[in-house]
Amino acid sequence: MADNQRLLELPPELLGLVARALLCDDPQADAQAVGRLAASSKALRDLVRGNAAVVAALQAARKMLTLQRQHELWVAAGRLDADAAFPFDPSNYKQVAQQLPAPETALNLRHSRWRVAAAAGGVRGRLAARLVRVNGSLATLDLHGCRIGDEGAKALAAGVAASGSLAILCLGSNQIGDEGAKALAAGAAASGSLVSIGLGNNQIGDEGAKALAEAVCFSGSLAHLNLHSCGIGDEGAKALAASVAASSSLAELILWGNWIGDESATALAEAIRTSGSMAKLFLNDNDVTAAAKQSLRDAVQGRQNFQLRFYASVAHRWPRVA
């Protein structure tokens, strides 16, 4: 029997082990065992080289694994009954491509009633990351108001970096601080697909803003960044202004409800003059005076359909974050 055929006949749990390792799902788990298998089996070496028949089996295993992770996340988030069983037979991975539904491309879990304790934000982030890592088609993930926290953001950031499909990530109102923002910035910089990240109503402050500004400079895809009500002052805003000038993709920057003053507002005006992509800047409910507002108006003059806002609406503002 050929090596390829032997691999197809491997028990599902073994093929799942290989799939999880190659797809970076829980990469610490069983890494040595997989390494030994790969070193001793020509079939597994062929898998790495892209043998067509074996890759088809891996794609089937990946789809089954994705559906399992998706089910796990739905149950943890309270979108399915706590005792809801996975409705498919994992051993049927050979026919999975023909018989099972496609994994979700958009997942909305905002304000979910999680069964994981509120203090266990890291667990919530890891559950989401487990899905993001293996799902090759998930484009939108909305976790607004899920109390992810810094530890959850760090776990999720690794999934963002590994994903080749995630385009929109919504993490507003998640109790994320500067450490979580820094991790997400690193994930966003490594991602080749992320287009939009929403971090409004988190206390990321100037340090988190600086990290995200650097991610904007490195990313060739990030077009929308929402940082409203994040406790950002002039130092963070000036770093974001530099990223506006450097980025060829950033089109929308939402900064209302922060502590941004004239110095950084003027820097943003100069950056807009340089940028060929910016089309929207919201600075309302900051500390920008009339002179700096006029600088911004002058900077966007002649830019058709540019959206510029800096009116006061008495929005909630977090205290400045050092």
C-alpha positions as CSV (number, residue, x, y, z in Angstrom):
1,M,0.0,0.0,0.0
2,A,1.4,3.4,-0.9
3,D,2.4,5.8,1.8
4,N,-0.3,8.3,0.7
5,Q,-3.0,5.7,1.0
6,R,-1.7,4.7,4.5
7,L,-2.0,8.3,5.6
8,L,-5.6,8.4,4.3
9,E,-6.3,5.3,6.4
10,L,-4.8,6.8,9.6
11,P,-7.3,7.0,12.5
12,P,-9.2,10.3,12.6
13,E,-7.6,11.3,15.9
14,L,-4.1,10.9,14.4
15,L,-5.0,12.9,11.3
16,G,-6.5,15.5,13.5
17,L,-3.3,15.7,15.5
18,V,-1.3,16.3,12.3
19,A,-3.8,18.9,11.1
20,R,-3.8,20.8,14.4
21,A,0.0,20.9,14.4
22,L,0.4,22.0,10.8
23,L,-2.4,24.6,11.2
24,C,-0.8,26.1,14.4
25,D,-3.8,25.2,16.5
26,D,-2.5,24.9,20.0
27,P,1.0,24.6,18.7
28,Q,2.4,23.6,22.1
29,A,0.3,20.5,22.3
30,D,1.9,17.2,21.1
31,A,4.6,19.0,19.2
32,Q,7.2,16.4,20.0
33,A,4.9,13.5,18.9
34,V,4.1,15.2,15.6
35,G,7.8,15.9,15.1
36,R,8.6,12.2,15.6
37,L,5.8,11.2,13.1
38,A,7.0,13.6,10.5
39,A,10.6,12.5,10.9
40,S,9.8,8.8,10.5
41,S,6.9,8.8,7.9
42,K,7.4,9.6,4.2
43,A,3.6,10.1,3.9
44,L,3.8,13.0,6.4
45,R,6.8,14.5,4.7
46,D,4.8,14.4,1.5
47,L,2.0,16.2,3.3
48,V,4.3,19.1,4.0
49,R,5.5,19.1,0.3
50,G,1.9,19.4,-0.8
51,N,1.0,15.9,-2.2
52,A,-2.4,16.4,-3.8
53,A,-4.2,13.4,-2.3
54,V,-2.9,14.0,1.1
55,V,-3.6,17.8,1.0
56,A,-7.2,16.9,0.1
57,A,-7.4,14.8,3.3
58,L,-5.9,17.6,5.3
59,Q,-8.4,20.1,3.9
60,A,-11.2,17.8,5.0
61,A,-9.7,17.5,8.4
62,R,-9.3,21.2,8.6
63,K,-12.9,21.8,7.8
64,M,-14.0,19.3,10.4
65,L,-11.7,20.9,13.0
66,T,-13.0,24.4,12.1
67,L,-16.6,23.3,12.6
68,Q,-15.7,21.7,16.0
69,R,-14.0,25.0,17.1
70,Q,-16.9,27.0,15.9
71,H,-19.4,24.8,17.9
72,E,-17.1,25.1,21.0
73,L,-17.1,28.9,20.7
74,W,-20.9,29.1,20.2
75,V,-21.5,27.0,23.3
76,A,-19.1,29.0,25.5
77,A,-20.6,32.3,24.3
78,G,-24.1,31.1,25.3
79,R,-25.4,31.0,21.7
80,L,-26.1,27.2,22.0
81,D,-27.3,25.2,25.0
82,A,-24.6,24.2,27.4
83,D,-25.2,20.5,26.7
84,A,-25.4,20.9,22.9
85,A,-23.5,18.1,21.3
86,F,-21.4,18.6,18.1
87,P,-23.9,17.4,15.5
88,F,-21.4,15.7,13.1
89,D,-19.2,12.6,13.3
90,P,-15.6,13.7,13.4
91,S,-14.5,10.3,12.0
92,N,-16.3,11.1,8.8
93,Y,-13.6,13.5,7.6
94,K,-13.1,11.9,4.2
95,Q,-16.5,13.0,3.1
96,V,-16.6,16.2,5.1
97,A,-16.1,18.5,2.1
98,Q,-19.2,17.2,0.4
99,Q,-21.5,16.5,3.4
100,L,-21.0,19.3,5.9
101,P,-21.9,23.0,5.8
102,A,-19.3,25.6,5.1
103,P,-17.8,27.3,8.2
104,E,-19.0,30.8,9.0
105,T,-17.4,33.7,7.2
106,A,-18.8,36.3,9.7
107,L,-19.3,35.6,13.4
108,N,-21.2,38.1,15.6
109,L,-20.8,37.3,19.3
110,R,-21.2,40.9,20.6
111,H,-22.5,41.2,24.1
112,S,-22.8,37.4,24.4
113,R,-23.7,35.8,27.8
114,W,-20.6,33.8,28.2
115,R,-20.6,30.7,30.3
116,V,-16.9,31.4,30.9
117,A,-16.5,33.6,34.0
118,A,-16.2,37.3,33.5
119,A,-12.7,37.2,35.1
120,A,-11.6,34.6,32.6
121,G,-11.1,37.0,29.7
122,G,-8.0,35.1,28.6
123,V,-10.0,31.9,28.2
124,R,-12.5,33.8,26.0
125,G,-9.7,35.1,23.9
126,R,-8.1,31.7,23.5
127,L,-11.4,30.1,22.5
128,A,-11.8,32.7,19.7
129,A,-8.2,32.4,18.7
130,R,-8.5,28.6,18.3
131,L,-11.2,29.2,15.7
132,V,-9.4,32.1,14.0
133,R,-6.3,30.0,13.5
134,V,-7.9,27.1,11.7
135,N,-10.8,28.8,9.8
136,G,-9.5,29.7,6.4
137,S,-12.6,31.7,5.4
138,L,-13.6,33.8,8.5
139,A,-13.6,37.4,7.4
140,T,-15.5,39.2,10.2
141,L,-15.3,38.6,14.0
142,D,-17.4,40.8,16.3
143,L,-16.5,40.4,20.0
144,H,-17.8,43.8,21.1
145,G,-18.6,44.0,24.8
146,C,-17.3,40.5,25.6
147,R,-14.9,41.5,28.4
148,I,-11.9,40.0,26.7
149,G,-9.3,42.0,28.7
150,D,-5.6,42.2,28.1
151,E,-5.0,38.4,28.5
152,G,-7.7,37.6,26.0
153,A,-6.4,40.2,23.6
154,K,-2.9,38.7,23.8
155,A,-4.3,35.2,23.0
156,L,-6.5,36.5,20.2
157,A,-3.6,38.5,18.7
158,A,-1.7,35.2,17.9
159,G,-4.8,34.0,16.0
160,V,-5.0,37.3,14.1
161,A,-1.4,36.9,13.0
162,A,-1.9,33.4,11.8
163,S,-5.1,34.0,9.9
164,G,-5.0,34.6,6.2
165,S,-8.7,35.6,5.9
166,L,-9.7,37.8,8.9
167,A,-10.5,41.3,7.5
168,I,-12.7,42.9,10.2
169,L,-12.1,42.6,13.9
170,C,-14.4,44.4,16.4
171,L,-13.2,44.6,20.0
172,G,-14.8,47.7,21.4
173,S,-15.7,47.9,25.1
174,N,-13.6,44.9,26.1
175,Q,-11.6,46.2,29.0
176,I,-8.4,46.2,26.9
177,G,-5.4,48.2,28.1
178,D,-2.1,49.2,26.6
179,E,-0.6,45.7,26.9
180,G,-3.5,44.1,25.1
181,A,-3.4,46.8,22.4
182,K,0.4,46.2,21.9
183,A,-0.3,42.5,21.3
184,L,-3.1,43.2,18.9
185,A,-0.9,45.7,17.1
186,A,1.8,43.0,16.6
187,G,-0.9,40.6,15.3
188,A,-2.3,43.3,12.9
189,A,1.2,44.1,11.6
190,A,1.8,40.4,10.9
191,S,-1.6,39.8,9.3
192,G,-1.8,40.2,5.5
193,S,-5.6,40.4,5.5
194,L,-6.8,42.7,8.3
195,V,-8.6,45.7,6.9
196,S,-10.4,47.1,10.0
197,I,-9.9,46.9,13.7
198,G,-12.2,48.5,16.2
199,L,-10.9,49.2,19.7
200,G,-13.2,52.0,20.8
201,N,-14.1,52.4,24.5
202,N,-11.0,50.7,25.8
203,Q,-8.3,52.3,28.0
204,I,-5.3,51.8,25.7
205,G,-3.8,55.3,26.2
206,D,-0.7,56.7,24.4
207,E,1.4,53.6,24.6
208,G,-1.3,51.4,23.0
209,A,-1.8,54.1,20.4
210,K,1.9,54.2,19.6
211,A,1.9,50.5,19.0
212,L,-1.1,50.6,16.8
213,A,0.4,53.5,14.8
214,E,3.5,51.3,14.2
215,A,1.2,48.5,13.0
216,V,-0.5,50.9,10.5
217,C,2.9,51.7,9.1
218,F,3.8,48.0,8.7
219,S,0.5,46.8,7.4
220,G,-0.3,47.1,3.7
221,S,-4.0,46.3,4.2
222,L,-5.2,48.2,7.3
223,A,-7.7,50.8,6.2
224,H,-10.0,51.5,9.2
225,L,-8.9,52.1,12.8
226,N,-11.4,53.0,15.5
227,L,-9.9,54.3,18.7
228,H,-12.7,56.4,20.1
229,S,-12.8,57.0,23.9
230,C,-9.5,55.3,24.6
231,G,-7.8,57.8,26.9
232,I,-5.4,58.9,24.1
233,G,-3.5,62.2,24.5
234,D,-1.2,64.2,22.3
235,E,1.7,61.8,22.4
236,G,-0.3,58.9,21.1
237,A,-2.1,61.1,18.5
238,K,1.2,62.4,17.1
239,A,2.3,58.9,16.6
240,L,-0.9,58.2,14.8
241,A,-0.4,61.3,12.7
242,A,3.0,59.9,11.6
243,S,1.3,56.7,10.6
244,V,-1.3,58.6,8.5
245,A,1.5,60.2,6.6
246,A,3.4,56.9,6.1
247,S,0.5,54.6,5.3
248,S,-0.8,53.9,1.8
249,S,-3.9,52.1,3.0
250,L,-5.3,53.9,6.0
251,A,-8.5,55.6,5.0
252,E,-10.5,56.1,8.2
253,L,-9.2,57.1,11.7
254,I,-11.8,57.5,14.4
255,L,-10.5,59.4,17.5
256,W,-13.5,61.1,19.1
257,G,-13.8,61.2,22.8
258,N,-10.1,61.4,23.6
259,W,-7.7,64.1,25.0
260,I,-6.2,65.3,21.8
261,G,-5.1,69.0,21.7
262,D,-3.9,71.5,19.1
263,E,-0.3,70.2,18.7
264,S,-1.3,66.7,17.6
265,A,-4.4,68.0,15.7
266,T,-2.0,70.2,13.6
267,A,0.2,67.2,13.1
268,L,-2.8,65.3,11.8
269,A,-3.6,68.1,9.4
270,E,-0.1,68.0,8.0
271,A,-0.3,64.2,7.7
272,I,-3.6,64.5,5.7
273,R,-1.9,66.8,3.2
274,T,0.7,64.0,2.6
275,S,-1.7,61.0,2.6
276,G,-3.2,59.8,-0.6
277,S,-5.6,57.4,1.2
278,M,-7.2,59.2,4.1
279,A,-10.9,60.0,3.6
280,K,-12.3,60.2,7.2
281,L,-11.1,61.7,10.4
282,F,-13.3,62.1,13.5
283,L,-11.9,64.3,16.2
284,N,-15.1,65.4,17.9
285,D,-15.0,65.7,21.7
286,N,-11.3,66.4,22.1
287,D,-9.5,69.5,23.2
288,V,-8.9,71.1,19.8
289,T,-9.3,74.9,19.6
290,A,-10.6,77.0,16.7
291,A,-7.2,77.6,15.2
292,A,-6.3,73.9,14.9
293,K,-9.8,73.1,13.5
294,Q,-9.1,75.7,10.8
295,S,-5.8,74.0,10.0
296,L,-7.7,70.7,9.5
297,R,-10.3,72.4,7.3
298,D,-7.6,73.8,5.2
299,A,-5.9,70.4,4.9
300,V,-9.0,68.7,3.5
301,Q,-10.0,71.6,1.2
302,G,-10.5,70.2,-2.2
303,R,-10.6,66.6,-1.0
304,Q,-13.9,65.5,-2.4
305,N,-16.1,63.6,0.0
306,F,-13.6,63.8,2.9
307,Q,-15.4,63.4,6.2
308,L,-14.0,65.6,9.0
309,R,-15.7,66.0,12.3
310,F,-14.7,67.9,15.4
311,Y,-18.0,69.2,16.9
312,A,-18.7,68.7,20.6
313,S,-21.4,66.2,21.6
314,V,-20.4,65.6,25.3
315,A,-19.3,62.1,24.7
316,H,-18.0,59.9,27.4
317,R,-14.2,60.2,27.8
318,W,-12.0,57.9,29.8
319,P,-9.3,59.7,31.9
320,R,-5.9,60.0,30.2
321,V,-4.0,56.8,30.3
322,A,-0.3,57.3,31.0
